[in-house]
Amino acid sequence: MHDRSPPLPRRRLVLGGLLAAGLSAGRAAHAAEGAGLFAGTYANEGGAGLVPLIDGGGHWRAGSADAAIRNVSFGVTRPGGRLRYLLDERAEGGLGVYDARFRRLAGLSTGGADPCHAALAPDGRALAVANYSSGSVALWSLDRGSGMPRGAAQIVAHTGRGPNVERQAGPHAHWVGFTNDGAILHSVDLGADAVFAHHRDARTGRIARTSIAYRAPAGSGPRHLARHPRLPVAYLVTELANTVTILDAGPDGEFVERAVLSTLPADFHGTSYGAHIALNPTVTRLYVSNRGHDSIAVYAVAPDGGLRLLQHAGCGGHWPRFFRLRGRDMLVANQRAGTITQLPLRTDGTLGPATVALRLPGVVFIGE
């Protein structure tokens, strides 16, 4: 695990074979239940597998877990919901391709260790994955019609390290994302204190060259990035420095730092790590989770992309690794508490008091 205090094993998870093809009657029932949100859990933290989340009009319950779909730390769904690409975060990283009912269609190696983030190209013809422990990026070409991976992934290794000898002895890819035109695949690396720009060949779609898009402050440990959908602006959360950086994006794929804001209250002096970041659909609010302070920082987004802190809302649990915005609320996966909490979204985009929706050991991701 790349968290430092207190330590919990995460990155070196229990090894398992590739998922068995086909569905038992129990798995078919699970798939029927899971036609909505689902949770990914870590096996070595007591997780039961992939768990459907059933909303009974504000009263949540967990559906039947699929124990064969393990360690889903992240996943993406093809537009239309026909295919899901789910990561199996373990030392021999795996990618599972599933249909809408979670029937496995393919199982592939990510070519690296502990995959933790994935992204689809805007045209749906490529899939990228960040391998954390090996500090590399995997890129697949996808069939235009079926969405299935074509051939083996192209693997591109990051280089670099940071001053934090425990967390930054080598590169640790933590996030991937394509530009709107798909020409550049960006990757955020916690260990190298950098955002890389992987420039794709227009004809083949493969990565032709790699450059540094942004050099983060030494020891800051950049983790995830969120793009403004209408402005040439991006927001970078750092795990080790607990900051969000406003970046102006250039046409060449490079970023220029505009401003840096803390994700923590000025009077907080404990240990905390930045985690997830997301914009709301109207791009008027930005949300960042703080693990340790156990809060969600809420920022107002100005017309020019600037940020202003509005609130620190308690997440209602411990170690908010991931959250999912919905129409009227936010669901938070509190990894160390083993809970999913629900926070109402007020009309002004701030968050109301958290309540525990479900107890779910090892929860690290909420997908749909």
SEMARMAR-983248 format. One record per residue (C-alpha): residue in one letter; x, y, z. Coordinates in nm, 4 decimals. Layout:
<rs>
r loba: A; px: X; py: Y; pz: Z
...
</rs>
This chain:
<rs>
r loba: M; px: 0.0000; py: 0.0000; pz: 0.0000
r loba: H; px: 0.1304; py: 0.3463; pz: -0.0751
r loba: D; px: -0.0284; py: 0.5032; pz: 0.2316
r loba: R; px: 0.2250; py: 0.5657; pz: 0.5035
r loba: S; px: 0.0611; py: 0.6163; pz: 0.8440
r loba: P; px: -0.0655; py: 0.3900; pz: 0.9841
r loba: P; px: 0.0565; py: 0.1209; pz: 0.7400
r loba: L; px: -0.1827; py: -0.1242; pz: 0.5801
r loba: P; px: -0.0884; py: -0.3706; pz: 0.3049
r loba: R; px: -0.2516; py: -0.2722; pz: -0.0186
r loba: R; px: -0.0412; py: -0.2851; pz: -0.3287
r loba: R; px: 0.0772; py: -0.6440; pz: -0.2841
r loba: L; px: -0.2595; py: -0.8138; pz: -0.2750
r loba: V; px: -0.3487; py: -1.1807; pz: -0.2601
r loba: L; px: -0.2623; py: -1.3395; pz: -0.5914
r loba: G; px: -0.5275; py: -1.5238; pz: -0.7859
r loba: G; px: -0.5676; py: -1.6874; pz: -1.1203
r loba: L; px: -0.7600; py: -1.5405; pz: -1.4093
r loba: L; px: -1.1338; py: -1.5384; pz: -1.3637
r loba: A; px: -1.3234; py: -1.8474; pz: -1.4710
r loba: A; px: -1.5427; py: -1.8101; pz: -1.7773
r loba: G; px: -1.9174; py: -1.8508; pz: -1.7529
r loba: L; px: -2.1711; py: -1.7826; pz: -1.4776
r loba: S; px: -2.3104; py: -1.9992; pz: -1.2033
r loba: A; px: -2.6719; py: -1.9520; pz: -1.1004
r loba: G; px: -2.5509; py: -1.7423; pz: -0.8066
r loba: R; px: -2.3414; py: -1.5188; pz: -1.0299
r loba: A; px: -2.6339; py: -1.4767; pz: -1.2689
r loba: A; px: -2.8476; py: -1.3612; pz: -0.9766
r loba: H; px: -2.5693; py: -1.1256; pz: -0.8743
r loba: A; px: -2.5509; py: -0.9806; pz: -1.2251
r loba: A; px: -2.9234; py: -0.9199; pz: -1.2343
r loba: E; px: -2.9017; py: -0.7317; pz: -0.9027
r loba: G; px: -2.5998; py: -0.5331; pz: -1.0126
r loba: A; px: -2.7547; py: -0.3369; pz: -1.2982
r loba: G; px: -2.6611; py: -0.0090; pz: -1.1250
r loba: L; px: -2.3871; py: 0.0908; pz: -0.8837
r loba: F; px: -2.1323; py: -0.1578; pz: -0.7560
r loba: A; px: -1.8404; py: -0.1532; pz: -0.5139
r loba: G; px: -1.4894; py: -0.2874; pz: -0.5594
r loba: T; px: -1.3150; py: -0.4241; pz: -0.2502
r loba: Y; px: -0.9643; py: -0.5354; pz: -0.1517
r loba: A; px: -0.9453; py: -0.9051; pz: -0.0684
r loba: N; px: -0.6671; py: -0.8614; pz: 0.1877
r loba: E; px: -0.8751; py: -0.6066; pz: 0.3776
r loba: G; px: -1.1742; py: -0.8373; pz: 0.4141
r loba: G; px: -1.3448; py: -0.7531; pz: 0.0866
r loba: A; px: -1.5955; py: -1.0072; pz: -0.0439
r loba: G; px: -1.5365; py: -0.9238; pz: -0.4107
r loba: L; px: -1.7483; py: -0.7103; pz: -0.6396
r loba: V; px: -2.0653; py: -0.6058; pz: -0.4546
r loba: P; px: -2.3828; py: -0.4647; pz: -0.6160
r loba: L; px: -2.5205; py: -0.1589; pz: -0.4346
r loba: I; px: -2.8988; py: -0.1595; pz: -0.4203
r loba: D; px: -3.0776; py: 0.1711; pz: -0.3568
r loba: G; px: -3.4123; py: 0.1094; pz: -0.1934
r loba: G; px: -3.5346; py: 0.4665; pz: -0.1994
r loba: G; px: -3.2637; py: 0.6042; pz: 0.0253
r loba: H; px: -3.2073; py: 0.2808; pz: 0.2154
r loba: W; px: -2.9060; py: 0.1000; pz: 0.0751
r loba: R; px: -2.8285; py: -0.2679; pz: 0.0881
r loba: A; px: -2.5495; py: -0.4842; pz: -0.0504
r loba: G; px: -2.6361; py: -0.7409; pz: -0.3167
r loba: S; px: -2.4745; py: -1.0816; pz: -0.3505
r loba: A; px: -2.0986; py: -1.0421; pz: -0.3812
r loba: D; px: -1.9093; py: -1.1966; pz: -0.6719
r loba: A; px: -1.5981; py: -1.3342; pz: -0.5032
r loba: A; px: -1.4311; py: -1.4058; pz: -0.8380
r loba: I; px: -1.4100; py: -1.0359; pz: -0.9289
r loba: R; px: -1.1475; py: -0.9286; pz: -0.6793
r loba: N; px: -0.9474; py: -0.6184; pz: -0.5969
r loba: V; px: -1.1378; py: -0.3838; pz: -0.8274
r loba: S; px: -0.9617; py: -0.0593; pz: -0.7385
r loba: F; px: -1.0983; py: 0.1180; pz: -1.0470
r loba: G; px: -1.2986; py: 0.0583; pz: -1.3621
r loba: V; px: -1.4509; py: 0.2341; pz: -1.6604
r loba: T; px: -1.7668; py: 0.1615; pz: -1.8537
r loba: R; px: -1.8001; py: 0.1904; pz: -2.2305
r loba: P; px: -2.0641; py: 0.4477; pz: -2.3366
r loba: G; px: -2.4011; py: 0.2770; pz: -2.3463
r loba: G; px: -2.3028; py: 0.0448; pz: -2.0611
r loba: R; px: -2.2348; py: -0.2545; pz: -2.2867
r loba: L; px: -1.8860; py: -0.3254; pz: -2.1541
r loba: R; px: -1.7042; py: -0.2731; pz: -1.8268
r loba: Y; px: -1.3247; py: -0.2715; pz: -1.7986
r loba: L; px: -1.2332; py: -0.3581; pz: -1.4378
r loba: L; px: -0.8867; py: -0.3628; pz: -1.2840
r loba: D; px: -0.7557; py: -0.6418; pz: -1.0639
r loba: E; px: -0.5008; py: -0.4646; pz: -0.8470
r loba: R; px: -0.2374; py: -0.7219; pz: -0.7592
r loba: A; px: 0.1319; py: -0.7836; pz: -0.8142
r loba: E; px: 0.0552; py: -0.9433; pz: -1.1515
r loba: G; px: -0.1874; py: -0.6791; pz: -1.2650
r loba: G; px: -0.5020; py: -0.7883; pz: -1.4425
r loba: L; px: -0.7723; py: -0.6319; pz: -1.6582
r loba: G; px: -1.1104; py: -0.8008; pz: -1.6843
r loba: V; px: -1.3577; py: -0.7163; pz: -1.9608
r loba: Y; px: -1.7204; py: -0.7803; pz: -1.8649
r loba: D; px: -2.0582; py: -0.7351; pz: -2.0252
r loba: A; px: -2.3420; py: -0.5404; pz: -1.8634
r loba: R; px: -2.4299; py: -0.8414; pz: -1.6464
r loba: F; px: -2.0719; py: -0.8913; pz: -1.5277
r loba: R; px: -2.0096; py: -1.1958; pz: -1.7425
r loba: R; px: -1.6395; py: -1.2120; pz: -1.8129
r loba: L; px: -1.5491; py: -1.1774; pz: -2.1797
r loba: A; px: -1.1705; py: -1.1504; pz: -2.1480
r loba: G; px: -0.8920; py: -1.1431; pz: -1.8918
r loba: L; px: -0.5605; py: -0.9761; pz: -1.9762
r loba: S; px: -0.2359; py: -0.8826; pz: -1.8080
r loba: T; px: -0.1727; py: -0.5114; pz: -1.7621
r loba: G; px: 0.1972; py: -0.5739; pz: -1.8128
r loba: G; px: 0.2778; py: -0.4286; pz: -1.4724
r loba: A; px: 0.2103; py: -0.4376; pz: -1.1013
r loba: D; px: -0.0907; py: -0.3047; pz: -0.9112
r loba: P; px: -0.3021; py: -0.1261; pz: -1.1744
r loba: C; px: -0.5026; py: 0.1491; pz: -1.0056
r loba: H; px: -0.6578; py: 0.3728; pz: -1.2752
r loba: A; px: -0.7976; py: 0.3391; pz: -1.6276
r loba: A; px: -0.9337; py: 0.5658; pz: -1.9000
r loba: L; px: -1.1090; py: 0.5293; pz: -2.2346
r loba: A; px: -1.0135; py: 0.7428; pz: -2.5344
r loba: P; px: -1.2870; py: 0.9863; pz: -2.6447
r loba: D; px: -1.3485; py: 0.7894; pz: -2.9658
r loba: G; px: -1.3730; py: 0.4623; pz: -2.7724
r loba: R; px: -1.0880; py: 0.3031; pz: -2.9669
r loba: A; px: -0.8219; py: 0.2890; pz: -2.6953
r loba: L; px: -0.7967; py: 0.2000; pz: -2.3270
r loba: A; px: -0.5147; py: 0.3096; pz: -2.0961
r loba: V; px: -0.4194; py: 0.1758; pz: -1.7523
r loba: A; px: -0.1795; py: 0.3077; pz: -1.4863
r loba: N; px: 0.0352; py: 0.0409; pz: -1.3169
r loba: Y; px: 0.1252; py: 0.1881; pz: -0.9777
r loba: S; px: 0.4041; py: -0.0268; pz: -0.8385
r loba: S; px: 0.5863; py: -0.0784; pz: -1.1683
r loba: G; px: 0.5482; py: 0.2860; pz: -1.2708
r loba: S; px: 0.4211; py: 0.2125; pz: -1.6194
r loba: V; px: 0.1299; py: 0.2768; pz: -1.8534
r loba: A; px: -0.0470; py: 0.0136; pz: -2.0621
r loba: L; px: -0.2311; py: 0.1147; pz: -2.3807
r loba: W; px: -0.4656; py: -0.1133; pz: -2.5761
r loba: S; px: -0.6245; py: -0.0600; pz: -2.9116
r loba: L; px: -0.9966; py: -0.1457; pz: -2.8943
r loba: D; px: -1.2127; py: -0.2855; pz: -3.1708
r loba: R; px: -1.4413; py: -0.0081; pz: -3.2947
r loba: G; px: -1.7508; py: -0.2273; pz: -3.2975
r loba: S; px: -1.7138; py: -0.4687; pz: -3.0083
r loba: G; px: -1.4925; py: -0.2640; pz: -2.7773
r loba: M; px: -1.2713; py: -0.5659; pz: -2.7134
r loba: P; px: -0.8932; py: -0.5192; pz: -2.6806
r loba: R; px: -0.6964; py: -0.5979; pz: -2.9949
r loba: G; px: -0.3698; py: -0.7736; pz: -2.9261
r loba: A; px: -0.1296; py: -0.7085; pz: -2.6424
r loba: A; px: -0.0977; py: -0.3739; pz: -2.4704
r loba: Q; px: 0.1815; py: -0.1302; pz: -2.5471
r loba: I; px: 0.3765; py: -0.0765; pz: -2.2237
r loba: V; px: 0.5565; py: 0.2515; pz: -2.1583
r loba: A; px: 0.7682; py: 0.2818; pz: -1.8439
r loba: H; px: 0.8013; py: 0.6049; pz: -1.6491
r loba: T; px: 1.1319; py: 0.7195; pz: -1.5036
r loba: G; px: 1.2143; py: 0.9373; pz: -1.2059
r loba: R; px: 1.2024; py: 0.9509; pz: -0.8296
r loba: G; px: 1.1348; py: 1.2005; pz: -0.5530
r loba: P; px: 1.2885; py: 1.3014; pz: -0.2189
r loba: N; px: 1.0478; py: 1.0933; pz: -0.0081
r loba: V; px: 1.2569; py: 0.7760; pz: 0.0180
r loba: E; px: 0.9666; py: 0.5671; pz: 0.1459
r loba: R; px: 0.7086; py: 0.6684; pz: -0.1123
r loba: Q; px: 0.9160; py: 0.7933; pz: -0.4065
r loba: A; px: 1.2073; py: 0.5533; pz: -0.4549
r loba: G; px: 1.0900; py: 0.5021; pz: -0.8127
r loba: P; px: 0.8039; py: 0.5932; pz: -1.0463
r loba: H; px: 0.4444; py: 0.5180; pz: -0.9418
r loba: A; px: 0.1870; py: 0.5838; pz: -1.2152
r loba: H; px: -0.1441; py: 0.6711; pz: -1.0487
r loba: W; px: -0.3754; py: 0.8260; pz: -1.3113
r loba: V; px: -0.4232; py: 0.8263; pz: -1.6890
r loba: G; px: -0.6427; py: 1.0382; pz: -1.9149
r loba: F; px: -0.6727; py: 1.1386; pz: -2.2803
r loba: T; px: -0.7002; py: 1.4877; pz: -2.4247
r loba: N; px: -1.0318; py: 1.5689; pz: -2.5919
r loba: D; px: -0.8916; py: 1.4860; pz: -2.9358
r loba: G; px: -0.7216; py: 1.1700; pz: -2.8086
r loba: A; px: -0.3846; py: 1.2801; pz: -2.9451
r loba: I; px: -0.2145; py: 1.2828; pz: -2.6050
r loba: L; px: -0.2416; py: 1.0448; pz: -2.3132
r loba: H; px: -0.1437; py: 1.2123; pz: -1.9878
r loba: S; px: -0.0273; py: 1.0110; pz: -1.6882
r loba: V; px: 0.0248; py: 1.1348; pz: -1.3326
r loba: D; px: 0.3159; py: 0.9822; pz: -1.1408
r loba: L; px: 0.3345; py: 1.0052; pz: -0.7621
r loba: G; px: 0.6891; py: 0.8721; pz: -0.7375
r loba: A; px: 0.8414; py: 1.0875; pz: -1.0114
r loba: D; px: 0.6647; py: 1.4107; pz: -0.9087
r loba: A; px: 0.5565; py: 1.4554; pz: -1.2685
r loba: V; px: 0.2750; py: 1.4532; pz: -1.5205
r loba: F; px: 0.3855; py: 1.2797; pz: -1.8401
r loba: A; px: 0.2517; py: 1.3473; pz: -2.1902
r loba: H; px: 0.2451; py: 1.0400; pz: -2.4150
r loba: H; px: 0.2039; py: 1.1583; pz: -2.7738
r loba: R; px: 0.0126; py: 0.9110; pz: -2.9925
r loba: D; px: 0.0787; py: 0.8375; pz: -3.3581
r loba: A; px: -0.2198; py: 0.9647; pz: -3.5585
r loba: R; px: -0.2233; py: 0.6576; pz: -3.7830
r loba: T; px: -0.1598; py: 0.3695; pz: -3.5429
r loba: G; px: -0.2813; py: 0.5170; pz: -3.2146
r loba: R; px: 0.0326; py: 0.3909; pz: -3.0403
r loba: I; px: 0.2513; py: 0.6083; pz: -2.8199
r loba: A; px: 0.5277; py: 0.7516; pz: -3.0356
r loba: R; px: 0.7110; py: 0.9668; pz: -2.7813
r loba: T; px: 0.6870; py: 1.0821; pz: -2.4210
r loba: S; px: 0.7643; py: 1.4195; pz: -2.2646
r loba: I; px: 0.7203; py: 1.5926; pz: -1.9283
r loba: A; px: 0.3957; py: 1.7893; pz: -1.9297
r loba: Y; px: 0.4403; py: 1.9299; pz: -1.5781
r loba: R; px: 0.7085; py: 1.8963; pz: -1.3134
r loba: A; px: 0.5394; py: 1.9012; pz: -0.9720
r loba: P; px: 0.7139; py: 2.0375; pz: -0.6612
r loba: A; px: 0.9619; py: 1.7874; pz: -0.5205
r loba: G; px: 0.8013; py: 1.5538; pz: -0.2708
r loba: S; px: 0.4444; py: 1.6629; pz: -0.3452
r loba: G; px: 0.3437; py: 1.3243; pz: -0.4861
r loba: P; px: 0.0853; py: 1.4096; pz: -0.7560
r loba: R; px: -0.1977; py: 1.1553; pz: -0.7618
r loba: H; px: -0.5006; py: 1.2382; pz: -0.9799
r loba: L; px: -0.6041; py: 1.5005; pz: -1.2320
r loba: A; px: -0.9447; py: 1.6360; pz: -1.3404
r loba: R; px: -0.9930; py: 1.8225; pz: -1.6680
r loba: H; px: -1.2262; py: 2.1168; pz: -1.7150
r loba: P; px: -1.4529; py: 2.0056; pz: -2.0048
r loba: R; px: -1.4784; py: 2.3501; pz: -2.1671
r loba: L; px: -1.1633; py: 2.5419; pz: -2.0711
r loba: P; px: -0.7946; py: 2.4555; pz: -2.1275
r loba: V; px: -0.7611; py: 2.4015; pz: -1.7527
r loba: A; px: -0.6886; py: 2.0995; pz: -1.5339
r loba: Y; px: -0.6807; py: 2.0394; pz: -1.1595
r loba: L; px: -0.4099; py: 1.8233; pz: -1.0035
r loba: V; px: -0.4401; py: 1.6798; pz: -0.6520
r loba: T; px: -0.1204; py: 1.5859; pz: -0.4699
r loba: E; px: -0.1247; py: 1.2982; pz: -0.2242
r loba: L; px: 0.1790; py: 1.3902; pz: -0.0155
r loba: A; px: 0.1494; py: 1.7718; pz: -0.0137
r loba: N; px: -0.2318; py: 1.7839; pz: 0.0218
r loba: T; px: -0.2785; py: 2.0476; pz: -0.2457
r loba: V; px: -0.4830; py: 2.1097; pz: -0.5573
r loba: T; px: -0.2979; py: 2.2856; pz: -0.8381
r loba: I; px: -0.4711; py: 2.4814; pz: -1.1132
r loba: L; px: -0.2946; py: 2.4058; pz: -1.4415
r loba: D; px: -0.3362; py: 2.5930; pz: -1.7682
r loba: A; px: -0.3166; py: 2.3475; pz: -2.0574
r loba: G; px: -0.1286; py: 2.4244; pz: -2.3764
r loba: P; px: -0.1991; py: 2.2807; pz: -2.7239
r loba: D; px: 0.1269; py: 2.0833; pz: -2.7048
r loba: G; px: 0.0046; py: 1.8887; pz: -2.4029
r loba: E; px: 0.2138; py: 2.0817; pz: -2.1509
r loba: F; px: 0.0732; py: 2.2389; pz: -1.8337
r loba: V; px: 0.1649; py: 2.5694; pz: -1.6698
r loba: E; px: 0.0996; py: 2.6175; pz: -1.3005
r loba: R; px: -0.1432; py: 2.8992; pz: -1.2219
r loba: A; px: -0.2128; py: 2.8570; pz: -0.8501
r loba: V; px: -0.1761; py: 2.6073; pz: -0.5648
r loba: L; px: -0.4354; py: 2.5702; pz: -0.2880
r loba: S; px: -0.4316; py: 2.3537; pz: 0.0224
r loba: T; px: -0.6963; py: 2.0827; pz: 0.0509
r loba: L; px: -0.6810; py: 2.1020; pz: 0.4327
r loba: P; px: -0.7953; py: 2.3603; pz: 0.6887
r loba: A; px: -0.5245; py: 2.6074; pz: 0.7920
r loba: D; px: -0.5420; py: 2.4947; pz: 1.1543
r loba: F; px: -0.5038; py: 2.1207; pz: 1.0808
r loba: H; px: -0.1636; py: 1.9789; pz: 1.1749
r loba: G; px: -0.2189; py: 1.6028; pz: 1.1618
r loba: T; px: -0.1292; py: 1.3477; pz: 0.8949
r loba: S; px: -0.3428; py: 1.3414; pz: 0.5837
r loba: Y; px: -0.3151; py: 1.2446; pz: 0.2167
r loba: G; px: -0.5038; py: 1.3808; pz: -0.0827
r loba: A; px: -0.6996; py: 1.1206; pz: -0.2776
r loba: H; px: -0.9881; py: 1.1532; pz: -0.5241
r loba: I; px: -1.0831; py: 1.4633; pz: -0.7256
r loba: A; px: -1.3898; py: 1.5344; pz: -0.9419
r loba: L; px: -1.5915; py: 1.8177; pz: -1.0944
r loba: N; px: -1.9703; py: 1.8324; pz: -1.0832
r loba: P; px: -2.1579; py: 1.8103; pz: -1.4167
r loba: T; px: -2.2188; py: 2.1870; pz: -1.4358
r loba: V; px: -1.8477; py: 2.2534; pz: -1.3650
r loba: T; px: -1.9329; py: 2.4964; pz: -1.0860
r loba: R; px: -1.7848; py: 2.2884; pz: -0.8018
r loba: L; px: -1.4689; py: 2.0826; pz: -0.7504
r loba: Y; px: -1.4430; py: 1.8150; pz: -0.4802
r loba: V; px: -1.1293; py: 1.6590; pz: -0.3263
r loba: S; px: -1.1125; py: 1.3890; pz: -0.0581
r loba: N; px: -0.8652; py: 1.4030; pz: 0.2322
r loba: R; px: -0.7585; py: 1.0736; pz: 0.3921
r loba: G; px: -0.6608; py: 1.1367; pz: 0.7534
r loba: H; px: -0.8478; py: 1.4625; pz: 0.7945
r loba: D; px: -1.1355; py: 1.2480; pz: 0.6647
r loba: S; px: -1.3116; py: 1.5229; pz: 0.4778
r loba: I; px: -1.4268; py: 1.6411; pz: 0.1370
r loba: A; px: -1.2944; py: 1.9827; pz: 0.0352
r loba: V; px: -1.5456; py: 2.1746; pz: -0.1774
r loba: Y; px: -1.4343; py: 2.4554; pz: -0.4098
r loba: A; px: -1.6297; py: 2.7005; pz: -0.6228
r loba: V; px: -1.5098; py: 2.7020; pz: -0.9843
r loba: A; px: -1.4928; py: 3.0484; pz: -1.1395
r loba: P; px: -1.5753; py: 3.1198; pz: -1.5068
r loba: D; px: -1.2010; py: 3.1371; pz: -1.5795
r loba: G; px: -1.1344; py: 2.8080; pz: -1.3998
r loba: G; px: -1.0097; py: 2.9591; pz: -1.0751
r loba: L; px: -1.0960; py: 2.8024; pz: -0.7398
r loba: R; px: -1.2293; py: 2.9315; pz: -0.4085
r loba: L; px: -1.2637; py: 2.7098; pz: -0.1023
r loba: L; px: -1.6211; py: 2.6820; pz: 0.0240
r loba: Q; px: -1.6248; py: 2.3976; pz: 0.2740
r loba: H; px: -1.4592; py: 2.1042; pz: 0.4436
r loba: A; px: -1.7329; py: 1.8438; pz: 0.4951
r loba: G; px: -1.6748; py: 1.5453; pz: 0.7221
r loba: C; px: -1.6925; py: 1.2260; pz: 0.5167
r loba: G; px: -1.8530; py: 1.0252; pz: 0.7995
r loba: G; px: -1.5837; py: 0.7553; pz: 0.7958
r loba: H; px: -1.2106; py: 0.6959; pz: 0.7882
r loba: W; px: -0.9860; py: 0.7152; pz: 0.4802
r loba: P; px: -1.2129; py: 0.8406; pz: 0.1961
r loba: R; px: -1.0280; py: 0.6861; pz: -0.0961
r loba: F; px: -1.3017; py: 0.7403; pz: -0.3562
r loba: F; px: -1.6350; py: 0.9174; pz: -0.3946
r loba: R; px: -1.9065; py: 0.9197; pz: -0.6577
r loba: L; px: -2.1251; py: 1.2205; pz: -0.7310
r loba: R; px: -2.4883; py: 1.1507; pz: -0.8105
r loba: G; px: -2.7789; py: 1.3822; pz: -0.8823
r loba: R; px: -2.8634; py: 1.4694; pz: -0.5232
r loba: D; px: -2.5874; py: 1.3170; pz: -0.3159
r loba: M; px: -2.2312; py: 1.1912; pz: -0.2917
r loba: L; px: -2.1351; py: 0.8364; pz: -0.1977
r loba: V; px: -1.7958; py: 0.7987; pz: -0.0286
r loba: A; px: -1.5890; py: 0.4785; pz: -0.0062
r loba: N; px: -1.4149; py: 0.4948; pz: 0.3330
r loba: Q; px: -1.1447; py: 0.2306; pz: 0.2945
r loba: R; px: -1.0228; py: 0.1892; pz: 0.6524
r loba: A; px: -1.3640; py: 0.2313; pz: 0.8131
r loba: G; px: -1.5092; py: -0.0279; pz: 0.5755
r loba: T; px: -1.8139; py: 0.1888; pz: 0.5072
r loba: I; px: -1.9919; py: 0.3736; pz: 0.2303
r loba: T; px: -2.1345; py: 0.7018; pz: 0.3522
r loba: Q; px: -2.3934; py: 0.9247; pz: 0.1876
r loba: L; px: -2.3706; py: 1.3044; pz: 0.1883
r loba: P; px: -2.6601; py: 1.5118; pz: 0.0512
r loba: L; px: -2.5716; py: 1.7676; pz: -0.2147
r loba: R; px: -2.7245; py: 2.1051; pz: -0.1368
r loba: T; px: -2.8472; py: 2.3334; pz: -0.4139
r loba: D; px: -2.5325; py: 2.5454; pz: -0.3837
r loba: G; px: -2.3093; py: 2.2394; pz: -0.4340
r loba: T; px: -2.1951; py: 2.2130; pz: -0.0735
r loba: L; px: -2.2411; py: 1.8914; pz: 0.1224
r loba: G; px: -2.4739; py: 1.8079; pz: 0.4099
r loba: P; px: -2.4042; py: 1.5802; pz: 0.7079
r loba: A; px: -2.2832; py: 1.2285; pz: 0.6294
r loba: T; px: -2.4743; py: 0.9132; pz: 0.7207
r loba: V; px: -2.3557; py: 0.5544; pz: 0.6937
r loba: A; px: -2.5296; py: 0.3895; pz: 0.3980
r loba: L; px: -2.3538; py: 0.0510; pz: 0.4122
r loba: R; px: -2.0838; py: -0.1341; pz: 0.6002
r loba: L; px: -1.8540; py: -0.2928; pz: 0.3439
r loba: P; px: -1.5061; py: -0.4132; pz: 0.4477
r loba: G; px: -1.2214; py: -0.3275; pz: 0.2110
r loba: V; px: -1.4277; py: -0.0897; pz: -0.0053
r loba: V; px: -1.2102; py: 0.1233; pz: -0.2370
r loba: F; px: -1.4199; py: 0.2001; pz: -0.5449
r loba: I; px: -1.7791; py: 0.2727; pz: -0.6441
r loba: G; px: -1.8617; py: 0.2099; pz: -1.0092
r loba: E; px: -2.1671; py: 0.2217; pz: -1.2307
</rs>
